Amino acid sequence: MRRTALAALCLAAAATASLTGCLPGLDEADSKPKGPFAGLTGGEIAERAVKATSNASSLRMKGTVQDGDGSIDLDMALDKKGQCAGTISLNGEGKADLVKAGDTVYMKYDEQFLRAQGEGQSKAETDGVVEMLAGKWTKSAATGSDSEDLASFCDLDTVLADFKDVHSDATRGKATTVDGTPAIVLHEKDGKDRYTLYIATEGKPYLLKIIDKSAEDPGTTTFSDYDKPVPAETPKGKVIDLDALDG
C-alpha cells in the first residue's frame, strides 16, 4: 500500500512538467501592441515571464491536470531549497498532505485516499493500512527509494527546468486579472494543441496561470505566492517512521 500510494503521487511531477512544454513554436505576434508591455511582441513577453518565473525563489502551484484516464489536483508551495508543503488528490478520491523539510518527507493520507490506492488488495489488507495510517503523519528519508521522486518534485529548480532557454512566438491577447492581479493574456499553439497564458503586468512579469487545452492532458494551473516562505513545518506530535517499519 505504501509504495502504491507514493508512486501514484509522483505522477504530479510529470503532469506539472508537461505544462512547461507549451511555450516554443507558435503563431506570429500581434502588431501594434499597447499597455504595460508596449513595444513588445507576445513572444518577448512570454520569454520575460519565463525568465522571471525561473528566477523566483519560491511559488505556489494550484490546479487540476489530466494524466491518462485520471486527474490530479494539487495545491503545493515549493522553493529552490527543496522544501514544499501542500496537498495532492488523485481522481478526486481523498487527499494526501505532503511536507518536505530538510532531508525528510512527511505525508498524511485520509481514509478515502488510502482505500482508493488499495485497489486489488484484500479488504483485510486495506482495512489494516487504513487503521494504521489514516489521518496520521508519516515520515521517510528523502533519499529513500519510495520518497526520491517526491523529493525531486519539491525542488523548484527541478520543476521549472524546462522553462529555461525558451523561444516563443506567442500572440498578445486582452488585459485581464488573475485573482485580483493585473495580467495580459497570451495565446500559444503547438500543432493542434492550444494554450492560454496569463502574465503579471505589475511588478515582475510572473506567470500567473496556464490553461492547457490539449486533447491528451487538458488542465488549468495557477501560480502565486512568488518569493514567499514555504510553510514546510515539521509535524507536531507522533509521527510514524515508515523507514523503521520497512526495516
Secondary structure, 3 states (H helix, E strand, C coil): CHHHHHHHHCHHHHHHHHHHHHCECCCCCCCCCCCCCCCCCHHHHHHHHHHHHHHCCEEEEEEEEEECCEEEEEEEEEECCCCEEEEEEECCCCCEEEEEECCEEEEEECHHHHHHHCCCCCHHHHHHHHHHHCCCEEEEECCCCCCHHHHHHCEHHHHCHHHCCCCECCEEEEEEEECCEEEEEEEEEECCEEEEEEEECCCCCCEEEEEECCCCCCEEEEEECCCCCCCCCCCCCCCEEHHHHHC
